[in-house]
Each structure stands twice: as C-alpha cells, then as structure tokens.
Amino acid sequence: MLLRTYIPQAPLSVFVDFFWYFECYSPPHSRELTLPDGSIELVFNLSEDRTKWIDQDYNGLFQKYGSSVISGPHSRSFIIDTPVESAILGVHFKPGGIYPFLKMPVYELHNIHVSLDTLWGARAHDLHEVLLLSKTVDDKFRKLEESLIKLASRPLIRHPVVSFALNEFLGLPHKSPLSDVIGQIGLSQRRFIQIFKEEVGLTPKLFCRLRRFQEVLSRIEHAKSVNWLDVAIACGYYDQMHFIKDFQAFSSLNPTDYFSRQGRHHNHVAIHN
C-alpha cells in the first residue's frame, strides 16, 4: 500500500489540513465504519467512476456517487466500501475550511455525501480529468493545489468570529464553555450560532461534543487497557453514563466494543462480514 500526504502552501493551508493519496489498500475486510469528527473530506476515486458509502438514512444500503464526492460534516458514523485495488486522492479540510469553495452554507451538507459535480458542475469533471492525467503523486498534489485556489467562490478569508471560536474549541473543548466564548465575541448567541453553522456546518455545541469524542479516541488509541471512568472525567464528561451515551450516539458502538476493534486509524473500524 502506498500512502502519501501533502500540506499545501498559504493561503490554502489556512483552510486545508492536508491532501492525501493512497493506492493498493488491501484490507481483509470489504467495509469500514467511519466515525465522525465534524470535518469535511473531498474524495477523488482515480480507479473507478463511482464511490459507494452507506449513510444511516438508507437502511444499510450502499449509495453510489460519482468519482468525485464531498463528504459533509458528519455527527454520526457511516460505512465506506474498501475495494482491494484502488487509487484515491483526498482533501482533508480544516473545520470550516470548505466554506470559501461553496456557494451555499456548509450546514446543508450535514450528515450527507454529495457528488462533486452537483456542486461544481463541469469543473468537477475537469479537475478529475486533470488528476487522472497527472503521472506522479507530486504532480497530482500540485495540480490539486492550483485548481482549488482557482475554484474558490469566496475570498480565502475566515470570518474573525469563527476563527476565534475554533481556536478556543480546538484546544480542550470542555475547558472553554460556549457561554464564555460568546461573552468574548460580543455578538448575540443567535447570531454567533448562525455564522458558525454557515461556515463550519455544525452548531458550536455539537462541534464541541464531537471534539470531546475525538479527544477520547486520541487518548485510548495506543493504550493497552482503559479505565473508562478516568477517561470520561479527563475529557470533561459529567459521569460515565453521559460519556457512554455520547460515544454510542457518535459511533454506534459502545466504548468496549470499539476498543477491541481498533484498526488502522482511530476513526475507522473494520466490519467483517
């Protein structure tokens, strides 16, 4: 398996965490449960003309999308197909990072996947063709970087209120209560939530819950054993029942089941048929 990543230059680096590319991923399973972190992924399938994912709204049935897909900000798990022979290129956006590249509020993508041509029209097809024709991985990254900058439909500038809130929330979300952040911003709670949802795709409260869930996953990723009560308290949960309820809501698994099934990445759990 080949795996490569690339961090783009400014100004794109303010909005994009990294580009990623992998090929010939050969897992012993055909599906993976993907856990939510509130981020947005742009995925280009360079091996096939379609991608397949299962969302909770479709009763366990795979939904087929085009070769280029946007995975919106999720607050619940979904299932991806894991073909043996594949070449996949992706963009992992920072929270709120895709906003300049859309002509719609990001919350309209909450918990859904959308074929890229639905949002970008012929430009999505053109970009996919450019990536297919690029011979090396470095060329693909370079072309993707150049193209994304040209595809921005809004100025590559973050709203200062969103930037401030994200800096607070991305530290330790349970250490910066929403009321404290709003008090420092100087906007009404309603207006702040509206702006945040438009750019990030989630309410501030839901975003912080997801960050706390992700903090749990990071804490236990390399652990040999786990005291769940200690983890819950350290991550700001009121008690163990509150923690378990949130964990199951986001992952559809209980913590012990998840811990026994950890795989290649803390947000991916193998599904063996």
N, C-alpha and C positions, 0 to 999 in steps of 0.2 A: 504493500500500500504506500502510495506517495501522498504526503501531506505537506502543504506549504502555506504560509501566511505572509501577509504584507501590510504594513501600516502606511497609509497614504500621507502625502505631504499636506501642509496647510494650503488653503483653508479647509480642505476636505477632512483633515484629521480632527477638526472640531466636531464633526458630525458622524464620522465613521470610526468605529473601533479598529477594525481590520478587514482586509479581504482574506478569503481562504479558498484553497483548492485541494481536492483530493481525487484520486483515481485508484481503481482496482481495490476497493474496500471489499473484503471477502469474509464477512461475519458468518458464524454458524447458524444465524437466525435470519428470518426474512422481514421482520418488523422490529421497530424500536418505539417505545413510549418516550415522547419528548416532553420534558417538564417546562413550565412557563417561567420566564424571568422578566417579562414585560418589554423585552427588546423586539426589534424588527429585523427580519432576515430577507435579503433579496437573493434568490437562488436561480442559477442558470444550469440546466441539465445539458451538458455538451455531448451526451451519448445517445439520448433519445429525444423524441419530440413531445414528451409529456412527463409529468411528475404525478405521483399518487400519494395522497395523505388521507387519513381518517380524522374527521372532526367529530366531536360529541353530538352534533346536531344531526348526523347522518346514520344513526343506528348501527354503527360498526362497519359501514360500507365504505370502501375506498372511493374517493372523489378524484377524478382525473383533471389535471390542469395542463396548461401549456408548458412549453420547455423552459419558460422563464416565469417565476412566481414570486409574489410578495407574501411573506408570512407575517401577518399583522401582529400587534402587541397582544400576547395571549396571557390570560389569567387562569387558564385551565390546560390540562395536558391534551396532546393529540398524538396520533400514531403515524409514523413515516414508513414507507417502503424502503428496503435496503437491498437493492439489486447487487449481484456479485460483481458484474463488470460495469463500471460507471466512471464518469468524469464529471465532477460537479464543481462549479465555481460559485462563490457566495460573497455577499457583503453583509457584515455584521454591524448594524448601525448602533451608535450610542443612543441612550434614551432621548427621544425627541429628534433624533438625527435625520430622520427621513422627511421631516416636515417641509424643508425647502424644495423637495423634489416632487411634491404633490400639489394638486390644485384643490384639495379637499382637506377637511380636518382629519387628523390621524385617528380620532376615536371611531370613525366609520369603518376602520379596519380591525376593530377589537374582536379578537377570537375568530378571525376568518383568514382564509387564504384566497388570493385573487391572482388570476393570470395577469402577467405584467402588461400584455397588450390591451387589457381592459382599461388600464390607467394611462399608458403611454402611447397607445396606438401603434402605428408603423415604426415608431422609434424603438420600441422594444424588439421588434423583429430585426431591425437594422443592427442594433447592439449585439444581439445574439449571433448574427452572422459574422460580425467583426471578431467576436471572441472565438468562434469556430475556426476562422481563418488565421488567427494568431498562432504561430507554430510553437512557441515556448511558453512556459508558465509566466515568466517575467514579462513577455510581450502581452499576454492576456491581462496581467495586472496593470501594466502601463496603459493599455487601451481602455480598460475599465475606468481607470482614474481620470483619463482625459474626457471620456464620454460622460461620466457622472457630472463633472463640473459644467459641461455644456447643457445637460438635461435639467439643471436646476430651474425651477419655475418661480422661485422666490429668491431674494438676496440671501447669501450664505452668512446670515447673522442670526444669532439666537436672541429671543426676547430676554431682556435682562432679568425679569421676574422668574422665568423658567430656569435660567442659568443659576441664579442664586438658590432657588429651591432644590434643584438637582444636586448642587454641591453639598447642601445640608443633608439631603436624604440619602445620598450615595455613601456617606460616611457610615454612621451607625443609625439606621432609620428610627430605632426606638429611643435614641438619645435626643432627637430633635422633633418634639411633638409638633403636629400640624399647626396648632394654635400659636406656638412660639414663632414659627416661620412666617405665618400670616401677619403676626404683630410686627415683624421686622420689615415686611414688604410695603405696608402702607396701603394695600388695596382691600376691598371688602372680600370676605370669604367667597362669596358667589362669583365675583369677577376673577379672582385668582384661580378658582377651580375651572372656570370656563377656559381661561388662557392655557392652563396646564393641560387640560384634556385635548384641546385643539392641537397642541404640539407633541405631546407625549402619547396620547391615545388612551390614557387611564386617568382616573381621579387620583389626586395626591394620596388619599388614604389607601386605595388599592395598590398603588405603586409602592408605598412603604411596606405594606403587608407582603408583597412579592419580594422586596429586598430583604426583609427579615427571613422569609422562607429560604432565599438563596444563601443567606448567611449561615443558616442551619446546614445546608448541603455542603458548603465550603468547610465548615468546622468538622464534619464527620467524614470527609472524602477519603482521608488516608488513615482513619482510626482503625484500630484492631477490635475495639469494643466501645460501646457508647452507654453513658448514663444519660438517659433521655431527659430526666428531670433537670439535671445540671445544664444540659444544652438549652432546654426551654427557658430556664431562668436567665442564662447568659445572653440569650438572644431577645430578651425583653417580653416574653410571654407571661401572662398573669399566673398561669398554672399549667400542669401537664395536659389537662383536658382541652384547654384553649389551644395549646400547641398541636395536639393530635387532630383537632377539628380543622385547623388551618392547613396542616400538612395534607390531610386527605382531600380537602377541597381543591388544592392546587395540583396534587399529583395523582389522585385517585388510588393511592396506595397508603397503607399505614406505615409509620416510620420503620418498624422492624422488618417488614417485607421489603421496603426499599433498600435498607442497609444490606440485606442478604443478597440483593440482586444488582448491586452497583456494577457498572460496566466501564466502557472506555472514557466516559465523560460523566460528570455528576448530573447532567441534565438529560442523559439518555439511559434508558433501561431496556435491556433485551427482552423481547417477547418470543418465547419458544412455543411453537405450535405443537 
